[in-house]
Amino acid sequence: MFEFHQVRTGRSRGHISRHLTEGYIDLALLVYDNENDEQAKLVGEGPATHHFGVEVDNRQGFIEKIEANDGVLRSKAGFEHGQVPLA
């Protein structure tokens, strides 16, 4: 569907993720080892959208815009490739 193909599957921080793309979007499907995992509990019980990411040229400027519009950063610094998970 939509010409997505699997790019990689891996294990990280208590979950397995499978990444798919059609060339522009990186769709990551996650399955946690335990639903009581701190990261798994961020979205509540049951199936849910855990996070949505976009790539930006100016990370700090983007963070400032989010915070100026009452957005909240819910992650610790140091995510791969400048990822900033948001709520």
PDB file of N, CA, C and O in Angstrom, chain B, residues numbered from 101:
ATOM      1  N   MET B 101       0.842  -1.183   0.000  1.00  0.00           N
ATOM      2  CA  MET B 101       0.000   0.000   0.000  1.00  0.00           C
ATOM      3  C   MET B 101       0.885   1.242   0.000  1.00  0.00           C
ATOM      4  O   MET B 101       1.852   1.299   0.759  1.00  0.00           O
ATOM      5  N   PHE B 102       0.585   2.219  -0.816  1.00  0.00           N
ATOM      6  CA  PHE B 102       1.324   3.468  -0.934  1.00  0.00           C
ATOM      7  C   PHE B 102       2.790   3.239  -1.279  1.00  0.00           C
ATOM      8  O   PHE B 102       3.617   4.132  -1.091  1.00  0.00           O
ATOM      9  N   GLU B 103       3.122   2.047  -1.784  1.00  0.00           N
ATOM     10  CA  GLU B 103       4.477   1.703  -2.191  1.00  0.00           C
ATOM     11  C   GLU B 103       5.497   1.788  -1.065  1.00  0.00           C
ATOM     12  O   GLU B 103       6.666   2.075  -1.323  1.00  0.00           O
ATOM     13  N   PHE B 104       5.087   1.547   0.178  1.00  0.00           N
ATOM     14  CA  PHE B 104       6.024   1.491   1.294  1.00  0.00           C
ATOM     15  C   PHE B 104       6.812   0.195   1.220  1.00  0.00           C
ATOM     16  O   PHE B 104       6.287  -0.846   0.824  1.00  0.00           O
ATOM     17  N   HIS B 105       8.082   0.272   1.606  1.00  0.00           N
ATOM     18  CA  HIS B 105       8.897  -0.936   1.709  1.00  0.00           C
ATOM     19  C   HIS B 105       9.700  -0.879   3.008  1.00  0.00           C
ATOM     20  O   HIS B 105       9.996   0.197   3.528  1.00  0.00           O
ATOM     21  N   GLN B 106      10.041  -2.047   3.510  1.00  0.00           N
ATOM     22  CA  GLN B 106      10.757  -2.146   4.770  1.00  0.00           C
ATOM     23  C   GLN B 106      12.197  -1.696   4.582  1.00  0.00           C
ATOM     24  O   GLN B 106      12.875  -2.114   3.644  1.00  0.00           O
ATOM     25  N   VAL B 107      12.660  -0.827   5.500  1.00  0.00           N
ATOM     26  CA  VAL B 107      14.023  -0.318   5.462  1.00  0.00           C
ATOM     27  C   VAL B 107      14.886  -1.063   6.475  1.00  0.00           C
ATOM     28  O   VAL B 107      16.000  -1.487   6.166  1.00  0.00           O
ATOM     29  N   ARG B 108      14.355  -1.218   7.698  1.00  0.00           N
ATOM     30  CA  ARG B 108      15.119  -1.931   8.722  1.00  0.00           C
ATOM     31  C   ARG B 108      14.194  -2.360   9.856  1.00  0.00           C
ATOM     32  O   ARG B 108      13.116  -1.798  10.051  1.00  0.00           O
ATOM     33  N   THR B 109      14.634  -3.354  10.585  1.00  0.00           N
ATOM     34  CA  THR B 109      13.983  -3.815  11.802  1.00  0.00           C
ATOM     35  C   THR B 109      15.079  -3.942  12.847  1.00  0.00           C
ATOM     36  O   THR B 109      16.149  -4.483  12.569  1.00  0.00           O
ATOM     37  N   GLY B 110      14.816  -3.446  14.045  1.00  0.00           N
ATOM     38  CA  GLY B 110      15.849  -3.508  15.076  1.00  0.00           C
ATOM     39  C   GLY B 110      15.282  -3.476  16.479  1.00  0.00           C
ATOM     40  O   GLY B 110      14.097  -3.208  16.681  1.00  0.00           O
ATOM     41  N   ARG B 111      16.139  -3.752  17.441  1.00  0.00           N
ATOM     42  CA  ARG B 111      15.779  -3.736  18.849  1.00  0.00           C
ATOM     43  C   ARG B 111      16.500  -2.561  19.511  1.00  0.00           C
ATOM     44  O   ARG B 111      17.689  -2.339  19.281  1.00  0.00           O
ATOM     45  N   SER B 112      15.766  -1.814  20.336  1.00  0.00           N
ATOM     46  CA  SER B 112      16.343  -0.672  21.034  1.00  0.00           C
ATOM     47  C   SER B 112      15.499  -0.337  22.250  1.00  0.00           C
ATOM     48  O   SER B 112      14.271  -0.322  22.163  1.00  0.00           O
ATOM     49  N   ARG B 113      16.130  -0.069  23.374  1.00  0.00           N
ATOM     50  CA  ARG B 113      15.474   0.431  24.588  1.00  0.00           C
ATOM     51  C   ARG B 113      14.160  -0.278  24.910  1.00  0.00           C
ATOM     52  O   ARG B 113      13.158   0.388  25.168  1.00  0.00           O
ATOM     53  N   GLY B 114      14.141  -1.603  24.902  1.00  0.00           N
ATOM     54  CA  GLY B 114      12.971  -2.348  25.333  1.00  0.00           C
ATOM     55  C   GLY B 114      11.867  -2.517  24.306  1.00  0.00           C
ATOM     56  O   GLY B 114      10.728  -2.816  24.666  1.00  0.00           O
ATOM     57  N   HIS B 115      12.187  -2.330  23.026  1.00  0.00           N
ATOM     58  CA  HIS B 115      11.162  -2.535  22.004  1.00  0.00           C
ATOM     59  C   HIS B 115      11.801  -2.974  20.682  1.00  0.00           C
ATOM     60  O   HIS B 115      13.002  -2.825  20.460  1.00  0.00           O
ATOM     61  N   ILE B 116      10.959  -3.509  19.838  1.00  0.00           N
ATOM     62  CA  ILE B 116      11.359  -3.819  18.465  1.00  0.00           C
ATOM     63  C   ILE B 116      10.679  -2.795  17.570  1.00  0.00           C
ATOM     64  O   ILE B 116       9.497  -2.501  17.748  1.00  0.00           O
ATOM     65  N   SER B 117      11.414  -2.254  16.615  1.00  0.00           N
ATOM     66  CA  SER B 117      10.814  -1.306  15.675  1.00  0.00           C
ATOM     67  C   SER B 117      11.085  -1.767  14.252  1.00  0.00           C
ATOM     68  O   SER B 117      12.159  -2.277  13.933  1.00  0.00           O
ATOM     69  N   ARG B 118      10.084  -1.574  13.410  1.00  0.00           N
ATOM     70  CA  ARG B 118      10.216  -1.866  11.987  1.00  0.00           C
ATOM     71  C   ARG B 118       9.963  -0.551  11.251  1.00  0.00           C
ATOM     72  O   ARG B 118       8.918   0.077  11.420  1.00  0.00           O
ATOM     73  N   HIS B 119      10.933  -0.147  10.436  1.00  0.00           N
ATOM     74  CA  HIS B 119      10.838   1.111   9.690  1.00  0.00           C
ATOM     75  C   HIS B 119      10.494   0.831   8.238  1.00  0.00           C
ATOM     76  O   HIS B 119      11.083  -0.034   7.590  1.00  0.00           O
ATOM     77  N   LEU B 120       9.518   1.593   7.746  1.00  0.00           N
ATOM     78  CA  LEU B 120       9.079   1.484   6.353  1.00  0.00           C
ATOM     79  C   LEU B 120       9.127   2.869   5.725  1.00  0.00           C
ATOM     80  O   LEU B 120       8.985   3.875   6.420  1.00  0.00           O
ATOM     81  N   THR B 121       9.327   2.923   4.417  1.00  0.00           N
ATOM     82  CA  THR B 121       9.324   4.211   3.727  1.00  0.00           C
ATOM     83  C   THR B 121       8.810   4.042   2.302  1.00  0.00           C
ATOM     84  O   THR B 121       8.851   2.953   1.730  1.00  0.00           O
ATOM     85  N   GLU B 122       8.327   5.148   1.748  1.00  0.00           N
ATOM     86  CA  GLU B 122       7.982   5.218   0.338  1.00  0.00           C
ATOM     87  C   GLU B 122       8.897   6.221  -0.343  1.00  0.00           C
ATOM     88  O   GLU B 122       8.715   6.554  -1.513  1.00  0.00           O
ATOM     89  N   GLY B 123       9.888   6.700   0.408  1.00  0.00           N
ATOM     90  CA  GLY B 123      10.873   7.630  -0.125  1.00  0.00           C
ATOM     91  C   GLY B 123      10.898   8.969   0.588  1.00  0.00           C
ATOM     92  O   GLY B 123      11.900   9.682   0.532  1.00  0.00           O
ATOM     93  N   TYR B 124       9.811   9.320   1.257  1.00  0.00           N
ATOM     94  CA  TYR B 124       9.739  10.596   1.962  1.00  0.00           C
ATOM     95  C   TYR B 124       9.437  10.414   3.451  1.00  0.00           C
ATOM     96  O   TYR B 124      10.022  11.099   4.290  1.00  0.00           O
ATOM     97  N   ILE B 125       8.555   9.522   3.771  1.00  0.00           N
ATOM     98  CA  ILE B 125       8.107   9.307   5.148  1.00  0.00           C
ATOM     99  C   ILE B 125       8.823   8.091   5.732  1.00  0.00           C
ATOM    100  O   ILE B 125       8.966   7.069   5.061  1.00  0.00           O
ATOM    101  N   ASP B 126       9.274   8.205   6.988  1.00  0.00           N
ATOM    102  CA  ASP B 126       9.818   7.069   7.731  1.00  0.00           C
ATOM    103  C   ASP B 126       8.754   6.658   8.741  1.00  0.00           C
ATOM    104  O   ASP B 126       8.579   7.312   9.769  1.00  0.00           O
ATOM    105  N   LEU B 127       8.048   5.579   8.444  1.00  0.00           N
ATOM    106  CA  LEU B 127       6.994   5.073   9.314  1.00  0.00           C
ATOM    107  C   LEU B 127       7.599   3.995  10.198  1.00  0.00           C
ATOM    108  O   LEU B 127       8.085   2.982   9.696  1.00  0.00           O
ATOM    109  N   ALA B 128       7.574   4.204  11.517  1.00  0.00           N
ATOM    110  CA  ALA B 128       8.143   3.248  12.468  1.00  0.00           C
ATOM    111  C   ALA B 128       7.018   2.584  13.252  1.00  0.00           C
ATOM    112  O   ALA B 128       6.209   3.262  13.886  1.00  0.00           O
ATOM    113  N   LEU B 129       6.972   1.273  13.207  1.00  0.00           N
ATOM    114  CA  LEU B 129       5.999   0.496  13.962  1.00  0.00           C
ATOM    115  C   LEU B 129       6.734  -0.122  15.142  1.00  0.00           C
ATOM    116  O   LEU B 129       7.731  -0.819  14.957  1.00  0.00           O
ATOM    117  N   LEU B 130       6.243   0.131  16.366  1.00  0.00           N
ATOM    118  CA  LEU B 130       6.928  -0.322  17.569  1.00  0.00           C
ATOM    119  C   LEU B 130       6.101  -1.331  18.340  1.00  0.00           C
ATOM    120  O   LEU B 130       4.878  -1.220  18.421  1.00  0.00           O
ATOM    121  N   VAL B 131       6.787  -2.324  18.910  1.00  0.00           N
ATOM    122  CA  VAL B 131       6.177  -3.275  19.826  1.00  0.00           C
ATOM    123  C   VAL B 131       7.084  -3.341  21.047  1.00  0.00           C
ATOM    124  O   VAL B 131       8.251  -3.719  20.941  1.00  0.00           O
ATOM    125  N   TYR B 132       6.546  -2.971  22.209  1.00  0.00           N
ATOM    126  CA  TYR B 132       7.326  -2.980  23.443  1.00  0.00           C
ATOM    127  C   TYR B 132       7.336  -4.364  24.066  1.00  0.00           C
ATOM    128  O   TYR B 132       6.361  -5.110  23.970  1.00  0.00           O
ATOM    129  N   ASP B 133       8.452  -4.700  24.708  1.00  0.00           N
ATOM    130  CA  ASP B 133       8.576  -5.971  25.411  1.00  0.00           C
ATOM    131  C   ASP B 133       7.598  -6.044  26.574  1.00  0.00           C
ATOM    132  O   ASP B 133       7.123  -7.122  26.931  1.00  0.00           O
ATOM    133  N   ASN B 134       7.305  -4.896  27.157  1.00  0.00           N
ATOM    134  CA  ASN B 134       6.454  -4.835  28.337  1.00  0.00           C
ATOM    135  C   ASN B 134       5.671  -3.523  28.297  1.00  0.00           C
ATOM    136  O   ASN B 134       6.271  -2.453  28.189  1.00  0.00           O
ATOM    137  N   GLU B 135       4.370  -3.588  28.381  1.00  0.00           N
ATOM    138  CA  GLU B 135       3.542  -2.371  28.339  1.00  0.00           C
ATOM    139  C   GLU B 135       3.752  -1.480  29.561  1.00  0.00           C
ATOM    140  O   GLU B 135       3.258  -0.353  29.586  1.00  0.00           O
ATOM    141  N   ASN B 136       4.470  -1.958  30.569  1.00  0.00           N
ATOM    142  CA  ASN B 136       4.784  -1.150  31.741  1.00  0.00           C
ATOM    143  C   ASN B 136       6.094  -0.380  31.582  1.00  0.00           C
ATOM    144  O   ASN B 136       6.507   0.331  32.498  1.00  0.00           O
ATOM    145  N   ASP B 137       6.743  -0.516  30.438  1.00  0.00           N
ATOM    146  CA  ASP B 137       7.956   0.230  30.138  1.00  0.00           C
ATOM    147  C   ASP B 137       7.646   1.726  30.187  1.00  0.00           C
ATOM    148  O   ASP B 137       6.580   2.159  29.750  1.00  0.00           O
ATOM    149  N   GLU B 138       8.586   2.515  30.723  1.00  0.00           N
ATOM    150  CA  GLU B 138       8.372   3.963  30.873  1.00  0.00           C
ATOM    151  C   GLU B 138       7.975   4.629  29.556  1.00  0.00           C
ATOM    152  O   GLU B 138       7.052   5.444  29.530  1.00  0.00           O
ATOM    153  N   GLN B 139       8.664   4.290  28.461  1.00  0.00           N
ATOM    154  CA  GLN B 139       8.347   4.873  27.164  1.00  0.00           C
ATOM    155  C   GLN B 139       6.985   4.416  26.649  1.00  0.00           C
ATOM    156  O   GLN B 139       6.247   5.208  26.063  1.00  0.00           O
ATOM    157  N   ALA B 140       6.650   3.150  26.864  1.00  0.00           N
ATOM    158  CA  ALA B 140       5.363   2.616  26.398  1.00  0.00           C
ATOM    159  C   ALA B 140       4.204   3.302  27.111  1.00  0.00           C
ATOM    160  O   ALA B 140       3.150   3.514  26.512  1.00  0.00           O
ATOM    161  N   LYS B 141       4.386   3.648  28.376  1.00  0.00           N
ATOM    162  CA  LYS B 141       3.301   4.243  29.161  1.00  0.00           C
ATOM    163  C   LYS B 141       3.034   5.711  28.824  1.00  0.00           C
ATOM    164  O   LYS B 141       2.034   6.273  29.271  1.00  0.00           O
ATOM    165  N   LEU B 142       3.921   6.340  28.037  1.00  0.00           N
ATOM    166  CA  LEU B 142       3.726   7.754  27.709  1.00  0.00           C
ATOM    167  C   LEU B 142       2.426   8.019  26.957  1.00  0.00           C
ATOM    168  O   LEU B 142       1.897   9.128  27.025  1.00  0.00           O
ATOM    169  N   VAL B 143       1.903   7.032  26.248  1.00  0.00           N
ATOM    170  CA  VAL B 143       0.691   7.234  25.451  1.00  0.00           C
ATOM    171  C   VAL B 143      -0.550   6.599  26.063  1.00  0.00           C
ATOM    172  O   VAL B 143      -1.635   6.686  25.488  1.00  0.00           O
ATOM    173  N   GLY B 144      -0.404   5.965  27.216  1.00  0.00           N
ATOM    174  CA  GLY B 144      -1.553   5.319  27.846  1.00  0.00           C
ATOM    175  C   GLY B 144      -1.674   3.868  27.412  1.00  0.00           C
ATOM    176  O   GLY B 144      -0.810   3.348  26.706  1.00  0.00           O
ATOM    177  N   GLU B 145      -2.740   3.225  27.832  1.00  0.00           N
ATOM    178  CA  GLU B 145      -2.936   1.807  27.562  1.00  0.00           C
ATOM    179  C   GLU B 145      -3.419   1.556  26.138  1.00  0.00           C
ATOM    180  O   GLU B 145      -4.088   2.394  25.533  1.00  0.00           O
ATOM    181  N   GLY B 146      -3.066   0.383  25.617  1.00  0.00           N
ATOM    182  CA  GLY B 146      -3.569  -0.064  24.323  1.00  0.00           C
ATOM    183  C   GLY B 146      -2.832   0.530  23.144  1.00  0.00           C
ATOM    184  O   GLY B 146      -1.899   1.316  23.313  1.00  0.00           O
ATOM    185  N   PRO B 147      -3.257   0.149  21.940  1.00  0.00           N
ATOM    186  CA  PRO B 147      -2.621   0.659  20.717  1.00  0.00           C
ATOM    187  C   PRO B 147      -2.779   2.179  20.618  1.00  0.00           C
ATOM    188  O   PRO B 147      -3.828   2.728  20.956  1.00  0.00           O
ATOM    189  N   ALA B 148      -1.739   2.838  20.155  1.00  0.00           N
ATOM    190  CA  ALA B 148      -1.784   4.298  20.052  1.00  0.00           C
ATOM    191  C   ALA B 148      -0.656   4.783  19.150  1.00  0.00           C
ATOM    192  O   ALA B 148       0.269   4.030  18.844  1.00  0.00           O
ATOM    193  N   THR B 149      -0.735   6.021  18.732  1.00  0.00           N
ATOM    194  CA  THR B 149       0.367   6.670  18.040  1.00  0.00           C
ATOM    195  C   THR B 149       1.328   7.154  19.110  1.00  0.00           C
ATOM    196  O   THR B 149       0.983   8.026  19.907  1.00  0.00           O
ATOM    197  N   HIS B 150       2.518   6.602  19.134  1.00  0.00           N
ATOM    198  CA  HIS B 150       3.493   6.933  20.181  1.00  0.00           C
ATOM    199  C   HIS B 150       4.122   8.300  19.950  1.00  0.00           C
ATOM    200  O   HIS B 150       4.205   9.112  20.871  1.00  0.00           O
ATOM    201  N   HIS B 151       4.564   8.553  18.729  1.00  0.00           N
ATOM    202  CA  HIS B 151       5.140   9.862  18.417  1.00  0.00           C
ATOM    203  C   HIS B 151       5.134  10.073  16.907  1.00  0.00           C
ATOM    204  O   HIS B 151       4.974   9.136  16.125  1.00  0.00           O
ATOM    205  N   PHE B 152       5.312  11.316  16.530  1.00  0.00           N
ATOM    206  CA  PHE B 152       5.359  11.692  15.127  1.00  0.00           C
ATOM    207  C   PHE B 152       6.570  12.600  14.969  1.00  0.00           C
ATOM    208  O   PHE B 152       6.748  13.525  15.763  1.00  0.00           O
ATOM    209  N   GLY B 153       7.385  12.365  13.988  1.00  0.00           N
ATOM    210  CA  GLY B 153       8.594  13.161  13.841  1.00  0.00           C
ATOM    211  C   GLY B 153       8.684  13.854  12.500  1.00  0.00           C
ATOM    212  O   GLY B 153       8.183  13.359  11.491  1.00  0.00           O
ATOM    213  N   VAL B 154       9.329  15.004  12.506  1.00  0.00           N
ATOM    214  CA  VAL B 154       9.636  15.726  11.276  1.00  0.00           C
ATOM    215  C   VAL B 154      11.095  16.174  11.354  1.00  0.00           C
ATOM    216  O   VAL B 154      11.618  16.445  12.435  1.00  0.00           O
ATOM    217  N   GLU B 155      11.738  16.245  10.197  1.00  0.00           N
ATOM    218  CA  GLU B 155      13.118  16.715  10.146  1.00  0.00           C
ATOM    219  C   GLU B 155      13.098  18.210   9.880  1.00  0.00           C
ATOM    220  O   GLU B 155      12.391  18.678   8.988  1.00  0.00           O
ATOM    221  N   VAL B 156      13.875  18.960  10.654  1.00  0.00           N
ATOM    222  CA  VAL B 156      13.927  20.414  10.494  1.00  0.00           C
ATOM    223  C   VAL B 156      15.377  20.860  10.351  1.00  0.00           C
ATOM    224  O   VAL B 156      16.289  20.200  10.849  1.00  0.00           O
ATOM    225  N   ASP B 157      15.582  21.979   9.672  1.00  0.00           N
ATOM    226  CA  ASP B 157      16.935  22.500   9.482  1.00  0.00           C
ATOM    227  C   ASP B 157      17.465  23.200  10.731  1.00  0.00           C
ATOM    228  O   ASP B 157      18.661  23.137  11.016  1.00  0.00           O
ATOM    229  N   ASN B 158      16.579  23.870  11.480  1.00  0.00           N
ATOM    230  CA  ASN B 158      16.986  24.636  12.659  1.00  0.00           C
ATOM    231  C   ASN B 158      16.278  24.065  13.885  1.00  0.00           C
ATOM    232  O   ASN B 158      15.183  24.501  14.239  1.00  0.00           O
ATOM    233  N   ARG B 159      16.907  23.094  14.525  1.00  0.00           N
ATOM    234  CA  ARG B 159      16.278  22.397  15.661  1.00  0.00           C
ATOM    235  C   ARG B 159      15.908  23.363  16.787  1.00  0.00           C
ATOM    236  O   ARG B 159      14.779  23.335  17.277  1.00  0.00           O
ATOM    237  N   GLN B 160      16.841  24.209  17.199  1.00  0.00           N
ATOM    238  CA  GLN B 160      16.567  25.112  18.320  1.00  0.00           C
ATOM    239  C   GLN B 160      15.440  26.092  17.974  1.00  0.00           C
ATOM    240  O   GLN B 160      14.587  26.368  18.818  1.00  0.00           O
ATOM    241  N   GLY B 161      15.427  26.612  16.762  1.00  0.00           N
ATOM    242  CA  GLY B 161      14.353  27.516  16.351  1.00  0.00           C
ATOM    243  C   GLY B 161      12.997  26.820  16.363  1.00  0.00           C
ATOM    244  O   GLY B 161      11.986  27.419  16.729  1.00  0.00           O
ATOM    245  N   PHE B 162      12.984  25.561  15.962  1.00  0.00           N
ATOM    246  CA  PHE B 162      11.744  24.780  15.957  1.00  0.00           C
ATOM    247  C   PHE B 162      11.264  24.535  17.381  1.00  0.00           C
ATOM    248  O   PHE B 162      10.070  24.640  17.662  1.00  0.00           O
ATOM    249  N   ILE B 163      12.188  24.209  18.280  1.00  0.00           N
ATOM    250  CA  ILE B 163      11.842  24.008  19.699  1.00  0.00           C
ATOM    251  C   ILE B 163      11.237  25.283  20.273  1.00  0.00           C
ATOM    252  O   ILE B 163      10.244  25.227  20.998  1.00  0.00           O
ATOM    253  N   GLU B 164      11.818  26.411  19.960  1.00  0.00           N
ATOM    254  CA  GLU B 164      11.308  27.693  20.457  1.00  0.00           C
ATOM    255  C   GLU B 164       9.889  27.957  19.961  1.00  0.00           C
ATOM    256  O   GLU B 164       9.058  28.455  20.720  1.00  0.00           O
ATOM    257  N   LYS B 165       9.598  27.633  18.703  1.00  0.00           N
ATOM    258  CA  LYS B 165       8.243  27.801  18.173  1.00  0.00           C
ATOM    259  C   LYS B 165       7.257  26.886  18.894  1.00  0.00           C
ATOM    260  O   LYS B 165       6.139  27.296  19.206  1.00  0.00           O
ATOM    261  N   ILE B 166       7.667  25.661  19.155  1.00  0.00           N
ATOM    262  CA  ILE B 166       6.799  24.714  19.869  1.00  0.00           C
ATOM    263  C   ILE B 166       6.472  25.257  21.252  1.00  0.00           C
ATOM    264  O   ILE B 166       5.311  25.291  21.660  1.00  0.00           O
ATOM    265  N   GLU B 167       7.507  25.679  21.967  1.00  0.00           N
ATOM    266  CA  GLU B 167       7.301  26.185  23.325  1.00  0.00           C
ATOM    267  C   GLU B 167       6.485  27.476  23.334  1.00  0.00           C
ATOM    268  O   GLU B 167       5.708  27.706  24.262  1.00  0.00           O
ATOM    269  N   ALA B 168       6.648  28.315  22.321  1.00  0.00           N
ATOM    270  CA  ALA B 168       5.891  29.563  22.228  1.00  0.00           C
ATOM    271  C   ALA B 168       4.398  29.297  22.009  1.00  0.00           C
ATOM    272  O   ALA B 168       3.564  30.162  22.279  1.00  0.00           O
ATOM    273  N   ASN B 169       4.070  28.114  21.524  1.00  0.00           N
ATOM    274  CA  ASN B 169       2.671  27.744  21.293  1.00  0.00           C
ATOM    275  C   ASN B 169       2.184  26.724  22.312  1.00  0.00           C
ATOM    276  O   ASN B 169       1.308  25.909  22.024  1.00  0.00           O
ATOM    277  N   ASP B 170       2.770  26.783  23.521  1.00  0.00           N
ATOM    278  CA  ASP B 170       2.394  25.930  24.654  1.00  0.00           C
ATOM    279  C   ASP B 170       2.693  24.456  24.428  1.00  0.00           C
ATOM    280  O   ASP B 170       2.104  23.607  25.097  1.00  0.00           O
ATOM    281  N   GLY B 171       3.595  24.126  23.499  1.00  0.00           N
ATOM    282  CA  GLY B 171       4.026  22.744  23.321  1.00  0.00           C
ATOM    283  C   GLY B 171       4.973  22.348  24.433  1.00  0.00           C
ATOM    284  O   GLY B 171       5.602  23.203  25.056  1.00  0.00           O
ATOM    285  N   VAL B 172       5.074  21.061  24.683  1.00  0.00           N
ATOM    286  CA  VAL B 172       5.916  20.545  25.760  1.00  0.00           C
ATOM    287  C   VAL B 172       6.856  19.481  25.200  1.00  0.00           C
ATOM    288  O   VAL B 172       6.411  18.550  24.528  1.00  0.00           O
ATOM    289  N   LEU B 173       8.147  19.615  25.475  1.00  0.00           N
ATOM    290  CA  LEU B 173       9.110  18.587  25.106  1.00  0.00           C
ATOM    291  C   LEU B 173       9.068  17.522  26.189  1.00  0.00           C
ATOM    292  O   LEU B 173       9.159  17.839  27.375  1.00  0.00           O
ATOM    293  N   ARG B 174       8.932  16.271  25.796  1.00  0.00           N
ATOM    294  CA  ARG B 174       8.814  15.182  26.769  1.00  0.00           C
ATOM    295  C   ARG B 174       9.952  14.184  26.654  1.00  0.00           C
ATOM    296  O   ARG B 174       9.782  13.009  26.977  1.00  0.00           O
ATOM    297  N   SER B 175      11.086  14.630  26.205  1.00  0.00           N
ATOM    298  CA  SER B 175      12.209  13.715  26.052  1.00  0.00           C
ATOM    299  C   SER B 175      13.459  14.312  26.666  1.00  0.00           C
ATOM    300  O   SER B 175      13.546  15.513  26.920  1.00  0.00           O
ATOM    301  N   LYS B 176      14.416  13.441  26.894  1.00  0.00           N
ATOM    302  CA  LYS B 176      15.723  13.870  27.344  1.00  0.00           C
ATOM    303  C   LYS B 176      16.556  14.180  26.106  1.00  0.00           C
ATOM    304  O   LYS B 176      16.288  13.656  25.024  1.00  0.00           O
ATOM    305  N   ALA B 177      17.545  15.014  26.263  1.00  0.00           N
ATOM    306  CA  ALA B 177      18.436  15.329  25.145  1.00  0.00           C
ATOM    307  C   ALA B 177      19.206  14.085  24.726  1.00  0.00           C
ATOM    308  O   ALA B 177      19.394  13.166  25.524  1.00  0.00           O
ATOM    309  N   GLY B 178      19.647  14.056  23.488  1.00  0.00           N
ATOM    310  CA  GLY B 178      20.505  12.974  23.041  1.00  0.00           C
ATOM    311  C   GLY B 178      19.859  11.956  22.139  1.00  0.00           C
ATOM    312  O   GLY B 178      20.427  10.885  21.927  1.00  0.00           O
ATOM    313  N   PHE B 179      18.694  12.245  21.599  1.00  0.00           N
ATOM    314  CA  PHE B 179      18.068  11.298  20.670  1.00  0.00           C
ATOM    315  C   PHE B 179      18.841  11.272  19.366  1.00  0.00           C
ATOM    316  O   PHE B 179      19.453  12.268  18.981  1.00  0.00           O
ATOM    317  N   GLU B 180      18.816  10.138  18.686  1.00  0.00           N
ATOM    318  CA  GLU B 180      19.533   9.983  17.432  1.00  0.00           C
ATOM    319  C   GLU B 180      19.045  10.987  16.389  1.00  0.00           C
ATOM    320  O   GLU B 180      17.857  11.304  16.332  1.00  0.00           O
ATOM    321  N   HIS B 181      19.942  11.470  15.589  1.00  0.00           N
ATOM    322  CA  HIS B 181      19.617  12.332  14.445  1.00  0.00           C
ATOM    323  C   HIS B 181      18.833  13.574  14.851  1.00  0.00           C
ATOM    324  O   HIS B 181      18.063  14.095  14.044  1.00  0.00           O
ATOM    325  N   GLY B 182      19.004  14.066  16.080  1.00  0.00           N
ATOM    326  CA  GLY B 182      18.331  15.282  16.510  1.00  0.00           C
ATOM    327  C   GLY B 182      16.836  15.125  16.744  1.00  0.00           C
ATOM    328  O   GLY B 182      16.104  16.111  16.664  1.00  0.00           O
ATOM    329  N   GLN B 183      16.368  13.936  17.028  1.00  0.00           N
ATOM    330  CA  GLN B 183      14.936  13.705  17.248  1.00  0.00           C
ATOM    331  C   GLN B 183      14.498  14.412  18.529  1.00  0.00           C
ATOM    332  O   GLN B 183      15.209  14.386  19.533  1.00  0.00           O
ATOM    333  N   VAL B 184      13.348  15.030  18.489  1.00  0.00           N
ATOM    334  CA  VAL B 184      12.762  15.669  19.658  1.00  0.00           C
ATOM    335  C   VAL B 184      11.323  15.178  19.783  1.00  0.00           C
ATOM    336  O   VAL B 184      10.422  15.803  19.223  1.00  0.00           O
ATOM    337  N   PRO B 185      11.072  14.064  20.510  1.00  0.00           N
ATOM    338  CA  PRO B 185       9.693  13.588  20.667  1.00  0.00           C
ATOM    339  C   PRO B 185       8.840  14.619  21.374  1.00  0.00           C
ATOM    340  O   PRO B 185       9.288  15.233  22.343  1.00  0.00           O
ATOM    341  N   LEU B 186       7.644  14.817  20.918  1.00  0.00           N
ATOM    342  CA  LEU B 186       6.743  15.833  21.457  1.00  0.00           C
ATOM    343  C   LEU B 186       5.445  15.215  21.919  1.00  0.00           C
ATOM    344  O   LEU B 186       5.055  14.138  21.468  1.00  0.00           O
ATOM    345  N   ALA B 187       4.779  15.909  22.823  1.00  0.00           N
ATOM    346  CA  ALA B 187       3.454  15.441  23.263  1.00  0.00           C
ATOM    347  C   ALA B 187       2.391  16.239  22.585  1.00  0.00           C
ATOM    348  O   ALA B 187       1.204  16.008  22.815  1.00  0.00           O
TER     349      ALA B 187
END
